[in-house]
């Protein structure tokens, strides 16, 4: 075994990370593990629960406050995927039509329309461009104080107050940088009005030249291409010379090649956008001034008769790429220019120059001029807003239907009906809720499902439901829920509650199915000889014999498997005038005969044979139906094969005039011949066979499986059939995140933010994990907290359970802060939320750094100076550090706040005798690009500089371009080592970790793979001091070169998941921060814009 000075020579051209431990063989000693297989995690609301696992959406947010006096509101959401950066005072378009708004519930003049921020009460400025109740069309422009580029932004629209005065305030919608906003609807046939306070109104060439027409947004102006134009004047507010933004929506009539630039918007070649008509393809030019080279040309051609959004920005003093042109939502085309425009020229719409040439043939709408260069994010959001694709519109709410919480239940999920699968409004519709391990945690509900409840979207109105199955062991359940109203135009929400151990059974099966259902057979056994009707009609079924047919796993929970020879189910005399028969069937068609699904026959097996029946046709597999009206038999078959041994939803309907059949909610086949009521014969209906045929045979009985058979006494609508198919095919619903029934706020604090741990960066559940919350001006308003940070508090996702935290830095002046928060439970499968509170001027310091770090941490050094000669361990072990002398090493900017800079000659920090049997060593390090010596991060040596040299250590090796690796290991007093083959001395920050668990040694940097070797035993303890940044014994080489930060020692080998999460935490990419929320006296809160 080579000594370290010999090892130094051996690796002179290699980059190596070493982790060294001295071990003693300990075969009989138990190996300490981080994992605890009997770990029980305690919930925040109760004393304890079995293996309690919280999830992401941890609380049920209280509804936003309500605007006093208004009956209705809608939540309107800005889609953050279309917003590339945070925007301030941005004007969003709210476009109302009959599909998203009930005009009859607002005043005919729209005077009762109001908009608020997400708190529900803070009024937003808005302009009403149009409110046309007769034609159900309206456009409003709303000034949203802050639009986020990272999370969706919500506002509310209120309506329904008959005595409301007009609340519009157009001029204050548009920020002071807008100097002209032309919606281009007529003020008169000769005038158009500027919506800003600058009053840059436009005068047409003459009455109706151009003329008002339907525009992109409300009305616009149509220009004839001959002499139409609008003169907006040459006021000083329009006289920008070095900075400008021009925007407009343009629709060009049929392309004509001419020797001209058609004027769109601008001032006589001075800050003007034109369309070049000299080629077949029309492109946009943005001119700064009359100099021939001072313009930029787009590469996107106009399409005739198509609305196109164009924008140009220029800022003379912005440096490179300061002249930009945009078309629709495309990226900017950019050039660098330094010209100045003439401030006194006239602003025109629709023509190029004062001399009367080069007119637009087409339409202009929404023309805007700004005295700033709007950002690319602003331009993109303006395009989507104008194109009516920035916003989504929620369901209508009333003051009485805001979602409350069902008292006594711990959890709920929002379940949403997808309106795209519903063609018309449906009443009392039974939807299938299908639960499995992927969408429901069965351990949080009673094993019998008795605590399951369903409510409407208000969160408290109970809905009727039937429990077909609740199998906790296999994580499978099916519930049928009667939803009073399912919309065909907007999504419909309901809630499912669970988590009430004392709940009695709430199921009420017979009241789920409306009175038109005469029979609903889920086809699970009542006994081996019977099946049970779920309706109040008690049309139960009797099998031919026990197990004939046999119960089996089928389409929805259990069904029945028919043997094709003699299996039937007799469901009695079920007769009606009109009918719908529905079934899920799976069979393989042969030429032996039709496959009967449900059949009710004539009194004998003679014409007209059947009262009604649903079947699959022999050979073809087409769905077919029979019925008798007025003593005459009728029949119809479809033209699509369904006999392919797969599940299909088959339906027959008769409404007194037309007999229809369909499969999988597809196109119906119809027979319009019958007219009148179905003839009633006093015979029994049969599932899987014929009423009056008793001879066994393959051609007389159903072959394979059936499930979910229903008979109604009306012809269900095609919308009902389609929704039923999607429901039972499990494609109608989406399931939201689990929510807790918690709405608490930390008393006395004004503000809070949600911080979310990204579960994709956490490979397994972690307990008592210290996560870094890093604050800067981009995610925190320091002015709302105390300058010393004493009012900062952290809680679990319940909003009130305080968490321990360590304040490493709070610099209000420099707007930087770092807090380490002990999170009791971090999920490896769901995002984990915590809250940070602030805004309490009289708060005392709440920091408790010693209790942030679990008992396995033996030392945690943030490596900021305590004094110029000392650093402090933040654990309760007080393994503080003493520098070689004052400022050796020297405090410097670290990875996380401050660290220590080591010169590589003789700087070190002694931290005392820190010893343990198993170990994790971790640190953030930054070393120069070329290091000509091994550099100890931390080292604890033998009693002298002789074999075995070291108790433990972590080292960065000397470098060259290729890197390298080396391992060394000794047992029973002999040095052990393992090296990683990556280059870490590149003058960048890296997270270096060495671990030993009694059986294996590992070392890695950042997210690279571990280098590892097997070693058995425990680390031998020598009574020496551990040294940061240098060797234990001065005779050895290896003083560290560079900066060390956040050095920790644990007495366990931290798990791979812990190490990965620690890397992302230290790299400030584990948490994401939400919007700021605020508290008001009504105990409601929302986003603070």
Secondary structure by P-SEA (a helix, b strand, c coil): cccaaaaaaaaccbbbbbbbbbbcccccbbbbbcccccbbbbbcccccccccccccccccccccccccccccbbbbbcccccccccccbbbbbbbbcccccccccccccccccccccccccbbbbbbccccccccccbbbbbbcccccccbbbbbbbbcccccccccccccccccccccbbbccccccccbbbccccccbbbbcccccccccccccccbbbbbcccbbbbbccccccccccccbbbbbbbbbccccccccccccccccccbbbbbbccccbbbbbbbccccccccccccccccccbbbbbbbbbbcccccccbbbbccccccbbbbbbccccccbbbbcccccccccccccbbbcbbbbbcccccaaaaaaaaaaaacccccccccccccccccccccccbbbbbbcccccccccccbbbbbbbbcccccccccccccccccccccccccbbbbbbccccccccccbbbbbbbccccccbbbbbbbbcccccccccccccccccccccbbbcccccccccccccccccbbbbcccccccccccccccbbbbbcccbbbbbbcccccccbbbbbbbbbbbcccbbbbccccccccccccccccbbbbbcccccccbbbbcccccccccccccccccbbbbbbbbbcccbbbbbccccbbbbbcccccccccccbbbbcccccccccccccccccccccbbbbbcccccaaaaaaaaaaaacccccccccccccccccccccbbbbbbcccccccccccbbbbbbcccccccccccccccccccccccccccbbbbbbbccccccccbbbbbbbcccccccbbbbbbbbcccccccccccccccccccccbbbcccccccccccccccccbbbbcccccccccccccccbbbbbcccbbbbbbcccccccbbbbbbbbbcccccbbbbccccccccccccccccbbbbccccccccbbbbbbcccbbbbbbbcccccccbbbbbbbbbccccccccccccccbbbbbbbbbbbccbbbbccccccccccccccccccbbbbbcccccaaaaaaaaaaaaccccccccbbbbcccccccccc
